Structures are given as C-alpha cells and as structure tokens.
Amino acid sequence: MFFIYNSAEIAEKIKSICKQKKISINQMLKDCEITKSFIYDLEKRNMSPSCDRIARIANYFDCSVDYLLGRTDNPDSHKL
C-alpha cells in the first residue's frame, strides 16, 4: 500500500506546529537551515519535500516524520 501525501497539507501542518510552539516560520526555517521558499514551494508549486528537510523539521519539533506527512495524528508516535 502506498501513501500519497499532499504537499500543501504538509505546509499547513508545519505552519500549525510553528503557531502552537510560538515559533515563526522564518525562524524555524533558519534554525533548520532550509530556504525561505520551502513553504511556498510546498503550497504553491506542489513540490515534494526531501526526506532530509522533513527529518530536520521533525527533529526540530521533536515529532515524528509520519506526523508531518499526515500519516498519524500522534506527534509522539516516534517515541512509542
């Protein structure tokens, strides 16, 4: 079974986490060493995020990659 994700939904999830944690998107991108156009590229260009970038963001927020990709509603599923 293949999981197909929506890049815009990933962008929304990242923005939502930033808001929850009271961290600006620009600060998170800077801290993760990701270009400022990353969110725009996900939302408007429907570009697929690299595994490396998703892993960096997951590590930054201490959440699972599956949570960022929308495969689980549990951000702590990587801790089980």
N, C-alpha and C positions, 0 to 999 in steps of 0.2 A: 504494500500500500504506500502510495506517495502522498506527501503532504504538500499542498500548493499554498504558498503564503502570498499575501498582498503587501507590496512594499509600502503603500500609503498607510496601511494598518500598523505596520512596524513603526513608521514615523510617529503615528498617533500614540502608540504605546510608549515610545521613548519620551515624547513631549509630556505625556501624562505622568510618567515617573519623575521627570525633572520638576514638574509642578508640585507633586507630592513631597519631594525631598527639598523643595525650595532652592533649587539649583537652576541657574539659567542654562538654556540650551547651548549658548555660546561658550559658557564656562565648561560644561561637560565635554563639548567637542574639543576645546582647547586642552583640557586635562587628559583626554583620551588620544590626543594627537591625531584628530580626524578633521578633515577640511570643513570649513563653514558651509559649503554647499551640500553636505551629506544629506541633511533632512530634506532640502529642496529636491535633490536628485531622487530621493525615495518617493516623495509626494507627487512631484510634477513630471518627472521623467520615467517613473516606474522602474528605476534601475535596481538591480538586485544588490543587496549589501554583501560585502565579502565576509567570509567566516571570521577573519581576523578582526574586522571592525565590530561585528556583533559580539564577539568574545570580549573585546576590550570594554564595550559598553556594559555587558553583563558583569564583568569583573568590577567595573567602576561602581555599579549599583548593588553589587553582591546579590544578583538574581540569576536565575537560570537563562540560558540561551533559549530554551523552549518557551519560557515566559515571554521573552521579547518577540519570538516568532509567532506567538499566539497559539502554541500547541498545548499550553496548560494555563490555568488561571492562578496557579500557585507560584508566586515568585521565588519561593524557597524550595521548590522541588529538587534542586540540585543538592540540598542538604539532607535529604532523606537517606 
